């Protein structure tokens, strides 16, 4: 009977290992929203890492986290490093590319609770237009005239490789749901901040 028990346990462990191994090697978490502010304003709030404390959903989870900035305040090379409790862990985020009014790309280097490197991006697109002052007559007569977006469609995504520990965790925890909820809250916070 003991031998049979060992065989059953061995098969269960092997099956679990196979299920973990067969999980996808890459992941993408993506959320989007329309924010009632121009792409220029939205870009400025995302491209300046010092602004993140006012809208990032993680900033509220551990107000006592140690924070350090390096490099320029905004744009490529701007770096934000943090170390906090179990809710926020520890890591480093660096802007690697940014195009005014269009996108901001970051490298996220998580150190705790699990070491991992992820790519994060914000892609912005104008949503709706309003005539700028002084150009409404030209537009009305069909001569063009300047326009500016009133709202911005924002796509926030994170992608990366899923190691064995990450694959095993995702059997119990839903990464898309956990991170996605934070993204949704962050986009809502960003919209509320910029609409003031």
C-alpha positions in Angstrom: 0.0 0.0 0.0 2.9 2.4 0.8 4.4 1.7 -2.6 1.2 2.6 -4.3 1.0 5.9 -2.3 4.5 6.8 -3.4 3.6 6.1 -7.0 0.4 8.3 -6.8 2.3 11.1 -5.1 5.1 10.9 -7.7 2.6 11.0 -10.6 0.8 14.0 -9.0 4.1 15.9 -8.6 5.1 15.0 -12.2 1.8 16.2 -13.5 2.0 19.4 -11.6 5.5 20.0 -12.9 4.3 19.4 -16.4 1.4 21.8 -16.0 3.8 24.5 -14.7 6.2 23.9 -17.5 3.5 24.2 -20.2 2.3 27.6 -19.0 3.1 30.4 -21.5 6.7 31.7 -21.5 5.6 35.3 -22.1 2.8 37.4 -20.7 1.1 40.7 -21.5 -1.2 42.7 -19.2 -3.0 45.5 -20.9 -5.7 48.0 -19.9 -7.0 51.1 -21.6 -9.1 54.2 -20.9 -10.1 57.5 -22.3 -8.9 60.4 -20.2 -10.5 63.8 -20.3 -7.2 65.7 -21.0 -5.1 66.4 -24.1 -2.3 64.0 -25.1 0.2 66.7 -24.1 -1.1 66.8 -20.5 -1.3 63.1 -20.2 2.2 62.6 -21.6 3.6 65.2 -19.2 2.1 63.3 -16.2 3.4 60.0 -17.3 6.8 61.1 -18.7 7.8 62.8 -15.4 8.4 60.1 -12.7 8.1 62.7 -9.9 4.4 63.0 -10.9 3.6 59.3 -10.5 3.1 59.6 -6.7 0.0 61.7 -7.4 -1.7 58.9 -9.5 0.1 55.6 -9.3 -2.0 53.0 -7.5 1.1 51.5 -5.9 2.0 54.8 -4.2 -1.0 54.6 -1.9 -0.3 50.9 -0.9 2.8 51.8 1.2 3.1 55.5 2.0 6.3 54.7 4.0 8.2 53.2 1.1 11.7 54.5 0.6 11.8 56.4 -2.8 14.8 57.6 -4.7 15.1 59.4 -8.1 18.1 59.4 -10.4 18.8 61.1 -13.7 16.6 63.8 -15.3 13.1 64.4 -13.9 11.5 63.3 -17.1 12.2 61.5 -20.4 14.8 58.9 -21.2 17.1 58.1 -18.3 14.7 59.2 -15.6 14.8 56.6 -12.9 12.5 55.8 -9.9 13.7 53.3 -7.3 11.6 52.1 -4.3 11.7 49.7 -1.4 8.6 49.0 0.6 6.5 46.5 2.4 5.1 43.3 0.9 2.4 45.3 -0.9 4.9 47.1 -3.2 8.1 45.1 -2.9 11.3 46.7 -4.2 12.4 47.6 -7.7 13.6 50.2 -10.2 11.8 51.8 -13.1 13.6 53.7 -15.9 12.2 55.5 -18.9 13.9 54.1 -22.0 12.1 56.1 -24.7 9.4 58.8 -24.9 7.8 60.6 -27.7 5.8 63.8 -26.7 2.1 63.2 -26.9 2.5 59.7 -28.2 4.2 57.2 -25.9 6.4 56.5 -22.9 8.4 53.2 -22.7 9.9 52.0 -19.4 12.0 49.1 -18.1 10.7 47.7 -14.8 13.3 45.8 -12.8 11.5 44.1 -9.9 13.7 42.8 -7.1 11.1 41.8 -4.5 9.0 39.8 -4.0 10.2 38.0 -7.2 13.1 39.2 -9.3 11.9 39.9 -12.9 12.4 42.4 -15.7 9.4 43.7 -17.6 8.7 46.1 -20.4 6.0 48.7 -19.6 4.5 51.1 -22.1 1.9 53.9 -22.3 0.6 54.5 -25.8 -1.4 57.7 -26.3 -3.8 58.7 -29.1 -6.0 61.7 -29.5 -9.7 61.2 -29.0 -12.1 63.9 -30.3 -11.0 67.3 -31.5 -11.8 70.9 -30.6 -10.9 74.0 -32.7 -8.1 76.0 -31.2 -8.6 79.7 -30.7 -8.2 81.8 -33.8 -8.7 79.0 -36.2 -12.4 78.3 -35.9 -13.3 80.5 -38.9 -10.7 78.8 -41.1 -12.0 75.4 -40.2 -15.6 76.5 -40.8 -14.8 77.7 -44.3 -12.9 74.5 -45.1 -9.4 76.0 -45.0 -8.1 73.6 -42.3 -7.1 75.4 -39.2 -5.5 74.0 -36.1 -7.2 71.5 -33.9 -6.3 69.9 -30.6 -7.5 66.7 -29.0 -9.8 67.2 -26.1 -9.4 63.7 -24.8 -6.7 61.0 -24.9 -7.0 57.2 -25.4 -4.4 55.6 -23.2 -3.2 52.0 -23.4 -1.1 50.9 -20.4 0.7 47.5 -20.9 3.3 45.4 -19.3 5.0 42.4 -20.9 7.8 40.0 -20.0 9.1 36.5 -19.7 7.5 34.1 -17.3 10.0 32.1 -15.4 9.2 28.8 -13.6 8.4 30.6 -10.2 6.2 33.0 -12.1 4.4 30.2 -14.0 3.9 28.3 -10.7 2.5 31.4 -9.0 0.1 32.0 -11.9 -1.6 28.6 -11.2 -2.8 30.1 -7.9 -2.9 33.9 -8.6 -4.3 35.5 -11.8 -1.6 38.0 -12.9 -3.9 39.7 -15.5 -6.5 40.3 -12.9 -4.1 41.4 -10.1 -2.0 43.8 -12.2 -4.9 44.7 -14.4 -6.9 46.0 -11.5 -4.0 48.2 -10.5 -3.7 49.5 -14.0 -7.4 50.3 -14.1 -7.1 52.2 -10.8 -4.0 54.1 -12.0 -5.8 55.2 -15.2 -8.8 56.3 -13.2 -6.5 58.2 -10.8 -4.6 59.8 -13.7 -7.9 60.9 -15.3 -9.2 62.4 -12.0 -5.9 64.2 -11.4 -5.8 65.7 -14.9 -9.5 66.8 -15.0 -9.0 69.1 -12.0 
